């Protein structure tokens, strides 16, 4: 679409009405008048009349086809006008003249993204300071949720949600045992494939919904038939999985030594898979799913607490295993799910964080907290008022963090009972 400014002229709608009336009139001429005067007209005159009819009909159809585009442009024009995004002066002849105006463009993104973008151009003039301040106003004017905005040197893109996403309910999901899928669905529109986007990071303070989100992920992995290991140094909610009937008790670690032992064992399994399945040319371009290998996932809750309370030597050994798994685990299906209450770069550095493909921040974090989770100077966050609400960024699918709401567990849903079904 073309740029829109205060100088933009909206297509003359009355002309379309004229075209419509004209078509009706010429049809009337064709049906009633021409039959009586055909013998008076030459072939060229008849062809000329038909050509005019065809041209008017073509113009009308063209206008209707482009109607949606014109309406979008008209919206931008109204927004510029309502917010006075222009500078004027009155000439000597008492006419309004425009010194400067912001220019905007409506960009329809690919349909599978479910978004559209409003691009506001920065021409380096007196109105440049307003280019990056239009998010909330555009959101209110258009009635669509602002997902993120991207600032470039000569423009700023505001990307909006075209179709409202829906929060999932755990009871509505396909949690059938052994389902043939490696996809984790987060909302109606947001999902990712663990064979392409391995490892996860979840940050959320008390009351943010972090524990329920981790429970949901455990169910997703269990429904895939994954081997699940739990490292819970605080001996909190996740450690209760050792009481689930059929769940291997030795897969739950509480003490520092137990946690390090599990990480050592999983690291060994990873290397064994590489030796057995990925040591020949036939394995080129393949991953664990091509060999029918089930995922192995380690949930590490409160990694910061583990590092702070553990002996330095044990903590360093465990972190070396985590680093290896994060860097090498994707191809062989060895995954980690790391969770923290507060971001801490001294525990989780950028090298590890950047390999965690699905990064989630629940509840309200500080600006530094968001920067630690998403690895960029993320400032376009709003106050989170819903438990389970937050931001998610998935490598290869999202250039910026998106607001989302985690799957909802109603009071009638029994997480432990559902988990038992996979081990009975």
C-alpha positions as a Markdown table, in Angstrom:
| # | Residue | x | y | z |
|---|---|---|---|---|
| 1 | Unk | 0.0 | 0.0 | 0.0 |
| 2 | Unk | 1.0 | 3.6 | -0.5 |
| 3 | Unk | 2.0 | 5.9 | 2.3 |
| 4 | Unk | -0.7 | 8.0 | 3.9 |
| 5 | Unk | -0.3 | 11.5 | 5.2 |
| 6 | Unk | -2.5 | 14.5 | 5.8 |
| 7 | Unk | -2.1 | 15.3 | 2.1 |
| 8 | Unk | -3.5 | 12.0 | 1.1 |
| 9 | Unk | -6.7 | 12.2 | -1.0 |
| 10 | Unk | -9.2 | 9.5 | -0.4 |
| 11 | Unk | -10.7 | 8.0 | -3.6 |
| 12 | Unk | -13.9 | 9.8 | -4.6 |
| 13 | Unk | -16.7 | 7.4 | -3.4 |
| 14 | Unk | -19.4 | 9.3 | -5.2 |
| 15 | Unk | -17.7 | 8.2 | -8.5 |
| 16 | Unk | -18.5 | 4.7 | -7.7 |
| 17 | Unk | -22.2 | 5.6 | -7.1 |
| 18 | Unk | -22.1 | 7.3 | -10.5 |
| 19 | Unk | -20.6 | 4.2 | -12.1 |
| 20 | Unk | -23.4 | 2.1 | -10.5 |
| 21 | Unk | -26.1 | 4.5 | -11.7 |
| 22 | Unk | -24.5 | 4.6 | -15.1 |
| 23 | Unk | -24.5 | 0.8 | -15.4 |
| 24 | Unk | -28.2 | 0.7 | -14.4 |
| 25 | Unk | -29.0 | 3.4 | -17.0 |
| 26 | Unk | -27.0 | 1.7 | -19.8 |
| 27 | Unk | -28.6 | -1.6 | -19.0 |
| 28 | Unk | -32.0 | 0.1 | -19.3 |
| 29 | Unk | -30.9 | 1.6 | -22.6 |
| 30 | Unk | -29.8 | -1.9 | -23.8 |
| 31 | Unk | -33.1 | -3.5 | -22.8 |
| 32 | Unk | -35.6 | -0.8 | -23.8 |
| 33 | Unk | -34.2 | 1.9 | -25.9 |
| 34 | Unk | -31.6 | 0.3 | -28.2 |
| 35 | Unk | -34.0 | -2.4 | -29.6 |
| 36 | Unk | -36.1 | 0.4 | -31.0 |
| 37 | Unk | -33.3 | 2.4 | -32.5 |
| 38 | Unk | -30.9 | -0.3 | -33.6 |
| 39 | Unk | -31.8 | 0.2 | -37.2 |
| 40 | Unk | -30.7 | 3.9 | -36.9 |
| 41 | Unk | -27.2 | 3.2 | -35.5 |
| 42 | Unk | -24.2 | 2.1 | -37.3 |
| 43 | Unk | -22.1 | -0.9 | -36.2 |
| 44 | Unk | -19.4 | 1.5 | -34.9 |
| 45 | Unk | -21.9 | 3.5 | -32.9 |
| 46 | Unk | -23.2 | 0.3 | -31.3 |
| 47 | Unk | -19.7 | -0.9 | -30.5 |
| 48 | Unk | -18.9 | 2.5 | -29.0 |
| 49 | Unk | -21.9 | 2.2 | -26.6 |
| 50 | Unk | -20.9 | -1.3 | -25.6 |
| 51 | Unk | -17.3 | -0.2 | -25.0 |
| 52 | Unk | -18.5 | 2.6 | -22.7 |
| 53 | Unk | -20.6 | 0.1 | -20.7 |
| 54 | Unk | -17.7 | -2.3 | -20.4 |
| 55 | Unk | -15.3 | 0.4 | -19.3 |
| 56 | Unk | -17.7 | 1.7 | -16.6 |
| 57 | Unk | -18.3 | -1.8 | -15.3 |
| 58 | Unk | -14.6 | -2.5 | -15.2 |
| 59 | Unk | -13.9 | 0.7 | -13.3 |
| 60 | Unk | -16.7 | -0.1 | -10.8 |
| 61 | Unk | -15.4 | -3.6 | -10.3 |
| 62 | Unk | -11.8 | -2.3 | -9.8 |
| 63 | Unk | -13.1 | 0.1 | -7.2 |
| 64 | Unk | -14.9 | -2.6 | -5.3 |
| 65 | Unk | -11.9 | -4.9 | -5.4 |
| 66 | Unk | -9.7 | -2.2 | -3.9 |
| 67 | Unk | -12.3 | -1.1 | -1.4 |
| 68 | Unk | -10.6 | -2.8 | 1.6 |
| 69 | Unk | -7.3 | -1.2 | 0.7 |
| 70 | Unk | -8.9 | 2.3 | 0.5 |
| 71 | Unk | -10.7 | 1.8 | 3.8 |
| 72 | Unk | -7.4 | 0.9 | 5.5 |
| 73 | Unk | -5.8 | 4.0 | 4.1 |
| 74 | Unk | -8.7 | 6.1 | 5.1 |
| 75 | Unk | -8.3 | 4.8 | 8.7 |
| 76 | Unk | -4.7 | 6.0 | 8.8 |
| 77 | Unk | -5.7 | 9.3 | 7.3 |
| 78 | Unk | -8.3 | 9.8 | 10.1 |
| 79 | Unk | -5.7 | 8.8 | 12.7 |
| 80 | Unk | -3.3 | 11.4 | 11.4 |
| 81 | Unk | -6.1 | 14.0 | 11.4 |
| 82 | Unk | -7.5 | 13.2 | 14.8 |
| 83 | Unk | -4.1 | 13.3 | 16.5 |
| 84 | Unk | -2.9 | 16.3 | 14.6 |
| 85 | Unk | 0.2 | 14.6 | 13.4 |
| 86 | Unk | 1.1 | 17.5 | 11.1 |
| 87 | Unk | 2.3 | 21.1 | 11.4 |
| 88 | Unk | 0.5 | 23.9 | 9.6 |
| 89 | Unk | 0.6 | 27.7 | 9.1 |
| 90 | Unk | -1.9 | 30.2 | 7.6 |
| 91 | Unk | -0.8 | 31.8 | 4.4 |
| 92 | Unk | -1.3 | 35.5 | 3.5 |
| 93 | Unk | -4.4 | 34.4 | 1.5 |
| 94 | Unk | -5.8 | 32.9 | 4.7 |
| 95 | Unk | -5.3 | 29.4 | 3.5 |
| 96 | Unk | -4.0 | 26.5 | 5.6 |
| 97 | Unk | -0.6 | 25.2 | 4.4 |
| 98 | Unk | 1.1 | 22.1 | 5.6 |
| 99 | Unk | 4.8 | 22.4 | 6.7 |
| 100 | Unk | 5.2 | 18.7 | 7.7 |
| 101 | Unk | 3.1 | 15.6 | 8.2 |
| 102 | Unk | 3.8 | 12.1 | 9.5 |
| 103 | Unk | 3.6 | 9.4 | 6.9 |
| 104 | Unk | 2.1 | 6.0 | 7.7 |
| 105 | Unk | 1.6 | 2.7 | 5.8 |
| 106 | Unk | -0.6 | -0.3 | 6.4 |
| 107 | Unk | 1.2 | -3.6 | 5.8 |
| 108 | Unk | -0.7 | -6.9 | 5.6 |
| 109 | Unk | 1.6 | -9.6 | 6.9 |
| 110 | Unk | 1.4 | -13.2 | 5.9 |
| 111 | Unk | -1.9 | -14.7 | 6.8 |
| 112 | Unk | -0.4 | -17.5 | 8.9 |
| 113 | Unk | 1.1 | -14.9 | 11.2 |
| 114 | Unk | -2.3 | -13.5 | 12.1 |
| 115 | Unk | -0.9 | -10.0 | 12.3 |
| 116 | Unk | -0.7 | -6.7 | 10.5 |
| 117 | Unk | 1.8 | -3.8 | 10.8 |
| 118 | Unk | 1.4 | -0.1 | 10.8 |
| 119 | Unk | 4.7 | 1.5 | 9.6 |
| 120 | Unk | 5.3 | 5.1 | 10.7 |
| 121 | Unk | 8.1 | 6.8 | 8.8 |
| 122 | Unk | 10.7 | 9.0 | 10.4 |
| 123 | Unk | 11.8 | 11.7 | 8.0 |
| 124 | Unk | 14.0 | 13.5 | 10.6 |
| 125 | Unk | 11.7 | 16.5 | 11.0 |
| 126 | Unk | 9.9 | 18.3 | 13.8 |
| 127 | Unk | 7.5 | 15.4 | 14.3 |
| 128 | Unk | 10.2 | 12.7 | 14.7 |
| 129 | Unk | 9.8 | 12.5 | 18.4 |
| 130 | Unk | 6.2 | 11.3 | 18.0 |
| 131 | Unk | 7.1 | 8.3 | 15.7 |
| 132 | Unk | 7.9 | 6.0 | 18.7 |
| 133 | Unk | 5.0 | 7.2 | 20.9 |
| 134 | Unk | 2.0 | 6.1 | 18.9 |
| 135 | Unk | 1.5 | 2.5 | 20.2 |
| 136 | Unk | -1.2 | 2.9 | 22.7 |
| 137 | Unk | -3.1 | 5.4 | 20.6 |
| 138 | Unk | -3.0 | 3.1 | 17.5 |
| 139 | Unk | -4.1 | 0.2 | 19.7 |
| 140 | Unk | -7.2 | 2.2 | 21.0 |
| 141 | Unk | -8.0 | 3.6 | 17.6 |
| 142 | Unk | -7.8 | 0.3 | 15.6 |
| 143 | Unk | -9.2 | -1.9 | 18.4 |
| 144 | Unk | -6.5 | -4.5 | 18.0 |
| 145 | Unk | -3.9 | -5.5 | 20.5 |
| 146 | Unk | -0.4 | -4.3 | 20.0 |
| 147 | Unk | 2.0 | -7.2 | 20.1 |
| 148 | Unk | 5.3 | -5.4 | 19.7 |
| 149 | Unk | 6.9 | -2.6 | 17.9 |
| 150 | Unk | 10.3 | -2.5 | 16.1 |
| 151 | Unk | 12.3 | 0.7 | 15.8 |
| 152 | Unk | 14.5 | 1.2 | 12.8 |
| 153 | Unk | 16.5 | 4.2 | 11.7 |
| 154 | Unk | 13.9 | 5.6 | 9.2 |
| 155 | Unk | 10.7 | 4.1 | 10.5 |
| 156 | Unk | 9.0 | 2.3 | 13.4 |
| 157 | Unk | 6.8 | -0.8 | 12.8 |
| 158 | Unk | 3.8 | -1.4 | 15.1 |
| 159 | Unk | 2.6 | -5.0 | 14.8 |
| 160 | Unk | -1.0 | -5.8 | 15.9 |
| 161 | Unk | -2.9 | -8.9 | 16.5 |
| 162 | Unk | -5.4 | -9.5 | 13.6 |
| 163 | Unk | -7.4 | -12.3 | 15.3 |
| 164 | Unk | -7.5 | -12.4 | 19.0 |
| 165 | Unk | -5.7 | -15.4 | 20.5 |
| 166 | Unk | -7.5 | -17.7 | 22.9 |
| 167 | Unk | -6.3 | -19.1 | 26.1 |
| 168 | Unk | -6.3 | -22.9 | 26.2 |
| 169 | Unk | -7.9 | -25.0 | 28.9 |
| 170 | Unk | -6.1 | -28.1 | 30.0 |
| 171 | Unk | -9.3 | -30.1 | 29.8 |
| 172 | Unk | -9.6 | -29.3 | 26.1 |
| 173 | Unk | -6.2 | -30.5 | 25.1 |
| 174 | Unk | -5.1 | -33.7 | 23.4 |
| 175 | Unk | -3.4 | -35.4 | 26.3 |
| 176 | Unk | -3.8 | -38.9 | 25.0 |
| 177 | Unk | -0.9 | -41.2 | 26.0 |
| 178 | Unk | 1.7 | -41.7 | 23.3 |
| 179 | Unk | 0.4 | -39.1 | 20.9 |
| 180 | Unk | 2.5 | -39.0 | 17.8 |
| 181 | Unk | 3.6 | -35.4 | 18.0 |
| 182 | Unk | 6.5 | -33.3 | 19.2 |
| 183 | Unk | 4.5 | -30.1 | 19.3 |
| 184 | Unk | 3.7 | -28.2 | 22.4 |
| 185 | Unk | 0.7 | -25.9 | 22.1 |
| 186 | Unk | 0.8 | -22.8 | 24.3 |
| 187 | Unk | -2.3 | -21.0 | 23.0 |
| 188 | Unk | -4.7 | -21.4 | 20.1 |
| 189 | Unk | -2.2 | -19.7 | 17.9 |
| 190 | Unk | 1.2 | -20.2 | 19.6 |
| 191 | Unk | 3.0 | -23.5 | 19.4 |
| 192 | Unk | 6.4 | -24.9 | 18.8 |
| 193 | Unk | 8.1 | -28.2 | 17.9 |
| 194 | Unk | 10.6 | -29.4 | 20.4 |
| 195 | Unk | 12.6 | -31.1 | 17.6 |
| 196 | Unk | 13.2 | -27.7 | 16.1 |
| 197 | Unk | 13.0 | -25.4 | 19.2 |
| 198 | Unk | 14.6 | -27.3 | 22.1 |
| 199 | Unk | 14.9 | -26.3 | 25.7 |
| 200 | Unk | 12.8 | -23.8 | 27.7 |
| 201 | Unk | 13.3 | -21.0 | 30.2 |
| 202 | Unk | 10.4 | -19.9 | 32.5 |
| 203 | Unk | 10.8 | -17.0 | 34.8 |
| 204 | Unk | 8.1 | -16.0 | 37.2 |
| 205 | Unk | 7.7 | -14.8 | 40.8 |
| 206 | Unk | 5.4 | -16.3 | 43.4 |
| 207 | Unk | 1.7 | -16.1 | 42.2 |
| 208 | Unk | 2.6 | -15.6 | 38.6 |
| 209 | Unk | 1.4 | -19.0 | 37.5 |
| 210 | Unk | 4.8 | -20.4 | 36.9 |
| 211 | Unk | 4.2 | -23.7 | 38.7 |
| 212 | Unk | 1.0 | -24.4 | 36.8 |
| 213 | Unk | 2.8 | -23.7 | 33.5 |
| 214 | Unk | 5.5 | -26.1 | 34.4 |
| 215 | Unk | 2.9 | -28.7 | 35.3 |
| 216 | Unk | 1.3 | -28.2 | 31.9 |
| 217 | Unk | 4.6 | -28.7 | 30.2 |
| 218 | Unk | 5.2 | -31.9 | 32.2 |
| 219 | Unk | 1.8 | -33.2 | 30.9 |
| 220 | Unk | 2.8 | -32.3 | 27.3 |
| 221 | Unk | 6.1 | -34.2 | 27.6 |
| 222 | Unk | 4.5 | -37.1 | 29.4 |
| 223 | Unk | 1.8 | -37.4 | 26.6 |
| 224 | Unk | 4.7 | -37.7 | 24.1 |
| 225 | Unk | 6.1 | -40.7 | 26.1 |
| 226 | Unk | 9.2 | -38.7 | 27.2 |
| 227 | Unk | 11.4 | -39.7 | 30.0 |
| 228 | Unk | 11.1 | -37.0 | 32.6 |
| 229 | Unk | 13.6 | -36.0 | 35.3 |
| 230 | Unk | 12.8 | -33.5 | 38.0 |
| 231 | Unk | 15.5 | -31.4 | 39.8 |
| 232 | Unk | 13.8 | -29.5 | 42.6 |
| 233 | Unk | 16.4 | -28.1 | 45.1 |
| 234 | Unk | 13.7 | -26.4 | 47.2 |
| 235 | Unk | 11.8 | -29.7 | 47.6 |
| 236 | Unk | 8.6 | -27.8 | 46.5 |
| 237 | Unk | 5.8 | -28.6 | 44.1 |
| 238 | Unk | 7.7 | -30.5 | 41.4 |
| 239 | Unk | 9.2 | -32.9 | 44.0 |
| 240 | Unk | 5.7 | -34.2 | 44.6 |
| 241 | Unk | 6.0 | -36.2 | 41.4 |
| 242 | Unk | 7.8 | -38.9 | 43.2 |
| 243 | Unk | 4.5 | -39.8 | 44.9 |
| 244 | Unk | 2.8 | -40.2 | 41.5 |
| 245 | Unk | 2.0 | -43.9 | 41.0 |
| 246 | Unk | 4.2 | -45.4 | 38.4 |
| 247 | Unk | 6.5 | -42.4 | 38.1 |
| 248 | Unk | 10.1 | -43.5 | 38.7 |
| 249 | Unk | 11.1 | -42.2 | 42.2 |
| 250 | Unk | 14.7 | -42.1 | 41.2 |
| 251 | Unk | 13.9 | -39.6 | 38.5 |
| 252 | Unk | 13.2 | -36.9 | 41.2 |
| 253 | Unk | 16.2 | -35.2 | 42.7 |
| 254 | Unk | 16.2 | -32.9 | 45.7 |
| 255 | Unk | 19.7 | -32.7 | 47.1 |
| 256 | Unk | 22.7 | -31.2 | 45.3 |
| 257 | Unk | 24.3 | -34.6 | 44.9 |
| 258 | Unk | 21.1 | -36.1 | 43.5 |
| 259 | Unk | 20.7 | -33.3 | 41.1 |
| 260 | Unk | 24.3 | -33.6 | 39.9 |
| 261 | Unk | 23.9 | -37.3 | 39.5 |
| 262 | Unk | 20.8 | -37.0 | 37.3 |
| 263 | Unk | 22.5 | -34.4 | 35.1 |
| 264 | Unk | 25.6 | -36.6 | 34.8 |
| 265 | Unk | 23.4 | -39.6 | 33.8 |
| 266 | Unk | 21.4 | -37.6 | 31.3 |
| 267 | Unk | 24.6 | -36.2 | 29.8 |
| 268 | Unk | 25.9 | -39.8 | 29.5 |
| 269 | Unk | 22.7 | -40.8 | 27.7 |
| 270 | Unk | 23.1 | -37.9 | 25.3 |
| 271 | Unk | 26.6 | -39.0 | 24.3 |
| 272 | Unk | 25.5 | -42.6 | 24.0 |
| 273 | Unk | 22.8 | -41.5 | 21.5 |
| 274 | Unk | 25.3 | -39.6 | 19.5 |
| 275 | Unk | 27.6 | -42.7 | 19.3 |
| 276 | Unk | 24.8 | -45.1 | 18.4 |
| 277 | Unk | 22.7 | -43.0 | 16.0 |
| 278 | Unk | 24.7 | -40.0 | 14.8 |
| 279 | Unk | 28.2 | -41.3 | 14.1 |
| 280 | Unk | 27.7 | -42.1 | 10.4 |
| 281 | Unk | 26.9 | -40.3 | 7.1 |
| 282 | Unk | 23.3 | -41.8 | 7.1 |
| 283 | Unk | 22.4 | -39.6 | 10.1 |
| 284 | Unk | 23.1 | -36.3 | 8.2 |
| 285 | Unk | 20.2 | -33.9 | 8.5 |
| 286 | Unk | 18.3 | -36.2 | 10.9 |
| 287 | Unk | 17.2 | -35.9 | 14.5 |
| 288 | Unk | 15.9 | -38.1 | 17.3 |
| 289 | Unk | 12.4 | -38.3 | 15.8 |
| 290 | Unk | 13.8 | -39.9 | 12.6 |
| 291 | Unk | 15.1 | -42.8 | 14.7 |
| 292 | Unk | 11.9 | -43.2 | 16.8 |
| 293 | Unk | 13.7 | -42.0 | 19.9 |
| 294 | Unk | 11.6 | -40.7 | 22.7 |
| 295 | Unk | 12.5 | -37.3 | 24.2 |
| 296 | Unk | 14.4 | -37.1 | 27.5 |
| 297 | Unk | 13.7 | -33.9 | 29.4 |
| 298 | Unk | 15.1 | -32.5 | 32.6 |
| 299 | Unk | 13.1 | -30.0 | 34.6 |
| 300 | Unk | 15.4 | -27.8 | 36.7 |
| 301 | Unk | 13.4 | -25.7 | 39.1 |
| 302 | Unk | 14.9 | -22.8 | 40.8 |
| 303 | Unk | 18.3 | -23.1 | 39.2 |
| 304 | Unk | 19.5 | -20.1 | 41.2 |
| 305 | Unk | 18.7 | -21.7 | 44.5 |
| 306 | Unk | 20.6 | -24.8 | 43.5 |
| 307 | Unk | 23.7 | -22.9 | 42.5 |
| 308 | Unk | 23.6 | -20.7 | 45.7 |
| 309 | Unk | 23.2 | -23.6 | 48.2 |
| 310 | Unk | 25.4 | -26.2 | 46.6 |
| 311 | Unk | 29.1 | -26.8 | 47.1 |
| 312 | Unk | 31.0 | -24.9 | 44.6 |
| 313 | Unk | 32.6 | -27.9 | 43.0 |
| 314 | Unk | 29.2 | -29.7 | 42.6 |
| 315 | Unk | 27.6 | -26.6 | 41.2 |
| 316 | Unk | 30.3 | -26.1 | 38.7 |
| 317 | Unk | 30.1 | -29.8 | 37.6 |
| 318 | Unk | 26.3 | -29.6 | 37.3 |
| 319 | Unk | 26.4 | -26.4 | 35.3 |
| 320 | Unk | 28.9 | -28.0 | 32.9 |
| 321 | Unk | 26.4 | -30.8 | 32.3 |
| 322 | Unk | 23.6 | -28.3 | 31.7 |
| 323 | Unk | 25.8 | -26.4 | 29.3 |
| 324 | Unk | 26.6 | -29.6 | 27.3 |
| 325 | Unk | 22.9 | -30.6 | 27.2 |
| 326 | Unk | 21.8 | -27.2 | 26.1 |
| 327 | Unk | 24.4 | -26.9 | 23.4 |
| 328 | Unk | 24.2 | -30.5 | 22.1 |
| 329 | Unk | 20.9 | -32.0 | 23.1 |
| 330 | Unk | 18.5 | -30.9 | 20.4 |
| 331 | Unk | 19.5 | -33.4 | 17.7 |
| 332 | Unk | 19.4 | -36.4 | 20.0 |
| 333 | Unk | 16.2 | -35.3 | 21.9 |
| 334 | Unk | 17.8 | -34.5 | 25.2 |
| 335 | Unk | 16.1 | -31.3 | 26.5 |
| 336 | Unk | 16.1 | -29.0 | 29.5 |
| 337 | Unk | 13.3 | -26.9 | 31.0 |
| 338 | Unk | 14.9 | -24.3 | 33.3 |
| 339 | Unk | 12.8 | -22.2 | 35.7 |
| 340 | Unk | 13.7 | -19.3 | 38.0 |
| 341 | Unk | 11.9 | -16.9 | 40.2 |
| 342 | Unk | 14.2 | -14.0 | 39.5 |
| 343 | Unk | 16.6 | -13.7 | 36.5 |
| 344 | Unk | 20.2 | -13.9 | 37.5 |
| 345 | Unk | 22.9 | -13.5 | 34.8 |
| 346 | Unk | 25.6 | -14.8 | 37.2 |
| 347 | Unk | 23.8 | -18.2 | 37.1 |
| 348 | Unk | 22.3 | -18.2 | 33.6 |
| 349 | Unk | 24.6 | -16.4 | 31.3 |
| 350 | Unk | 23.8 | -15.3 | 27.7 |
| 351 | Unk | 25.5 | -18.3 | 26.1 |
| 352 | Unk | 23.1 | -20.7 | 27.8 |
| 353 | Unk | 20.0 | -18.4 | 27.6 |
| 354 | Unk | 20.3 | -17.9 | 23.9 |
| 355 | Unk | 20.1 | -21.7 | 23.3 |
| 356 | Unk | 16.8 | -21.9 | 25.3 |
| 357 | Unk | 14.4 | -21.8 | 22.4 |
| 358 | Unk | 11.2 | -21.1 | 24.2 |
| 359 | Unk | 11.6 | -18.2 | 26.7 |
| 360 | Unk | 8.7 | -17.2 | 29.0 |
| 361 | Unk | 8.4 | -14.4 | 31.5 |
| 362 | Unk | 5.3 | -14.6 | 33.7 |
| 363 | Unk | 3.9 | -11.8 | 35.9 |
| 364 | Unk | 5.6 | -8.5 | 36.2 |
| 365 | Unk | 9.4 | -8.3 | 35.8 |
| 366 | Unk | 11.7 | -5.3 | 35.9 |
| 367 | Unk | 13.2 | -3.8 | 32.7 |
| 368 | Unk | 16.4 | -5.6 | 33.6 |
| 369 | Unk | 14.5 | -8.8 | 34.2 |
| 370 | Unk | 13.0 | -8.7 | 30.7 |
| 371 | Unk | 16.3 | -7.9 | 29.2 |
| 372 | Unk | 17.9 | -10.9 | 30.9 |
| 373 | Unk | 15.1 | -13.3 | 29.7 |
| 374 | Unk | 14.8 | -12.1 | 26.1 |
| 375 | Unk | 18.4 | -10.9 | 25.5 |
| 376 | Unk | 17.4 | -7.5 | 24.2 |
| 377 | Unk | 16.4 | -4.1 | 25.6 |
| 378 | Unk | 12.7 | -5.1 | 25.8 |
| 379 | Unk | 10.7 | -2.0 | 27.0 |
| 380 | Unk | 7.4 | -2.5 | 25.3 |
| 381 | Unk | 5.8 | -4.4 | 28.2 |
| 382 | Unk | 2.5 | -3.7 | 29.9 |
| 383 | Unk | 1.5 | -4.4 | 33.5 |
| 384 | Unk | 0.3 | -8.1 | 33.8 |
| 385 | Unk | -2.9 | -8.3 | 35.7 |
| 386 | Unk | -4.0 | -11.9 | 34.9 |
| 387 | Unk | -2.4 | -14.9 | 36.7 |
| 388 | Unk | -0.7 | -16.9 | 34.0 |
| 389 | Unk | -0.2 | -13.8 | 31.8 |
| 390 | Unk | 3.2 | -12.9 | 30.5 |
| 391 | Unk | 5.5 | -12.7 | 27.5 |
| 392 | Unk | 6.9 | -15.5 | 25.3 |
| 393 | Unk | 9.5 | -15.5 | 22.6 |
| 394 | Unk | 10.1 | -18.6 | 20.4 |
| 395 | Unk | 13.2 | -18.8 | 18.3 |
| 396 | Unk | 12.5 | -18.9 | 14.6 |
| 397 | Unk | 8.9 | -17.8 | 15.1 |
| 398 | Unk | 8.9 | -14.5 | 16.9 |
| 399 | Unk | 11.3 | -11.6 | 16.4 |
| 400 | Unk | 9.9 | -10.0 | 19.5 |
| 401 | Unk | 8.3 | -11.2 | 22.7 |
| 402 | Unk | 4.5 | -11.7 | 22.4 |
| 403 | Unk | 2.0 | -11.3 | 25.2 |
| 404 | Unk | 0.2 | -14.6 | 26.0 |
| 405 | Unk | -1.7 | -16.4 | 28.7 |
| 406 | Unk | -0.7 | -19.9 | 29.8 |
| 407 | Unk | -3.2 | -22.8 | 29.6 |
| 408 | Unk | -5.8 | -22.6 | 32.3 |
| 409 | Unk | -6.3 | -25.4 | 34.9 |
| 410 | Unk | -9.8 | -25.2 | 36.4 |
| 411 | Unk | -10.4 | -26.4 | 39.9 |
| 412 | Unk | -11.8 | -29.7 | 38.7 |
| 413 | Unk | -8.6 | -30.7 | 36.8 |
| 414 | Unk | -6.4 | -33.1 | 38.8 |
| 415 | Unk | -2.9 | -32.7 | 37.5 |
| 416 | Unk | -1.4 | -35.6 | 39.5 |
| 417 | Unk | -4.3 | -37.9 | 38.5 |
| 418 | Unk | -3.8 | -37.0 | 34.9 |
| 419 | Unk | -0.1 | -37.7 | 35.1 |
| 420 | Unk | -0.7 | -41.1 | 36.7 |
| 421 | Unk | -2.5 | -42.1 | 33.5 |
| 422 | Unk | 0.8 | -42.0 | 31.6 |
| 423 | Unk | 2.5 | -44.4 | 34.1 |
| 424 | Unk | -0.2 | -46.9 | 34.9 |
